């Protein structure tokens, strides 16, 4: 049975459309997957001509029509060409396309959604309240039981898989926003992610919040009051969880393969090591949604947009993971 992967094209003043089309040019021959590009049809065609890809675009009518790559334009009119970086029209369109893709997933029109990069600052500046795509998709799906996982591998195939207990939270607020329930959920969904990936085990290591995991309470008590009890609660549910461990050493052992996934307490604690080893191929996977959502782990890169030199590796990885998970489902 042919699968359908939806791709929201992101902010068209960034590199989203470019990396999407480059990725599809390389993926079409891999299988018979069909792709629904949710965005600005005319911009996609212009980008295709600029890159010299000659992709076989068709206008989307229904799932029954023949073809491989379909264009769907939720907005009534095309965006103007040559918009400046971060233009409000492009930012609001990108927001609309993500929402449209999520709604199509919920209606089972597509089997997974891959989201090209949007720019949070540009969306907020355009007047739309916005924290991040993970939070938006959770709201649309009416669930709070979601976790952001980032995955990446180095050039020798060594992976890091990092789930975040908190996401887009200022450092000074992390401690008060960190809850045992959120940590336990991150452990649970990280373990389930390992199973969904077909890994032979699901051993999850949990970071401490403070240096040296608090040194027994001498440098912070969150490990004793919040993180440790959450790890024990997960272990009581027969999950293979270890921690809290000092993050500076934990990632070394995870990179060696001693653990299958890591739960980090805050954004940069988890993403710095991940991007160190997998910057070009990193994937953002939203765990806990009632549908599959992946995205490349990079931003809009306004500084190189339109120059034809954006690296599509991360988008390729995001599409491949979406297809892998959709086949399993």
PyMOL commands that set and color helices and strands:
alter all, ss='L'
color gray80, all
select helices_A, chain A and resi 16-30+41-51+88-106+120-125+133-140+171-177+180-196+211-215+222-236+247-256+267-278+302-304+313-328
alter helices_A, ss='H'
color red, helices_A
select strands_A, chain A and resi 4-8+34-38+57-59+69-72+112-115+147-153+159-164+204-207+241-245+261-264+283-287+292-296
alter strands_A, ss='S'
color yellow, strands_A
deselect
rebuild
show_as cartoon
